Amino acid sequence: LRTQHFQKDASAMTKKIKLLEDHKRNLLGDDLESCSIDELEKIEDQLAQSLTDIKARKNQLLRQKIEKLKEEVEILAKENAELKKIEVQPLPPSVIRPEVHRRRISDVETELFIGPP
């Protein structure tokens, strides 16, 4: 008795799986030859609704991204304003033109000699 019940359940699930796989193929545009005009219109309506839902979600994400970027712009503008208030000290010449600083160091002579006398 129990085995028969499980077999019926398994058979019903197998049929449902086949129907879902067929429906999935139809939504992907495959195996449409066996579909009637009514079935094709139903599939078309489902796809149109899915596309509407997808676009709505995409627009929601884009709006959230824009809001986040606006917040970042405000933060950066405030930081920029604070940085403009800071008095800037001039840099020493060795930082501005390091080649001049290196030249001065290389002008120093040493008495170090490597090799035979």
N, C-alpha and C positions, 0 to 999 in steps of 0.2 A: 504493500500500500504506500509506504513512504517512498520507495524507489520510483513508483509510477508518478507520484507528486513531483519528485525532483526531475524526472524525465520531461514532464509537461512544462515545468518552469524553465528547464534548459532549452526546450524546443521554442517556447515563447520568446525567451531572450535571444536566441539565435535569429528568429524572425525580426525582432526589433533591431538587432545589430545590422542585419542585411538592409532593412528599410533606412536606417540612419546612414549607412555607407552609400546607398543609392542616392539619398537626398544630398549628402555631401558632394558626391560626384556631380550631381545636377547643378548645385550651387557653384561649383568650380567650372561649369560649362561642358562637362563630359557626359556622354551617354544621353544626349538630349533627343535622339532620334525617336525614342519610344514615348516621349512626352506629348500630351495633347496641348492645344492652344491654351486651355484653361490652366493646365499645370505650368506651362511656360510663363503665363501672366502672373501666376502666384509666385513663382521663383523670382521673376522680375521685380515684383512688389517687395519681396523679402530682401532682395539685394539693394533696392532703392532705400528701404528703411535702414538697412545696415550701413549704407554709405552715409545717410543722414546722421546716424548715431556716431559714426567714425569722425565725420567732419566736426560735429559738435564737441566731441572729446578733444580733438586736435585744437580747435579754437580755444577751448577752456585752458589747455596747457600753454598755448601761446600767450593768452592773456595773463596767466600766472607768471610766465617768464618775463613778460614786459613789465609787470608790476615789480618783480624782483630787480630787474635792471634799473628801473626808475629809482628804487630805494638805494641801489649801489651808486647811482649818479649823484644822489643827494649827499650820501656819505662822502664820496670823493670830492664833491664841491666844498663841503664843510672842511675837510682835511686840507684842501688846496688853499682855502681862505686863511686857515690857521697857519699854514706854512708861509704864506705871503706876509704875515705879521712878524715872523721871526727875522731879526736883523742878521744879515749875512756878512760874515767876516771874509775879507779877501784871502785867497789861498796864497801860500808862499810860492815863489817862483819855481822852486824845485818840483812842486806838484803840477804847476801849470805847464812848465817846459822841462821835463825830466832829463832831456838830452843835455841841457846846459849844466845841470847839476852833475851828471855823469862825467862830462868833459872836465870839470874842475877836479873831480876825484882822480881821473886818469892822468892829469897833469903832474901828480905827485910822483917823484922818483924814489925808488927804493934801491938799496944796494944788494938785493938778493940776486944771486947768480946760481944757476943750476947747470951742471955739466963740468967737464974737466977744466982746470985753470989754464 
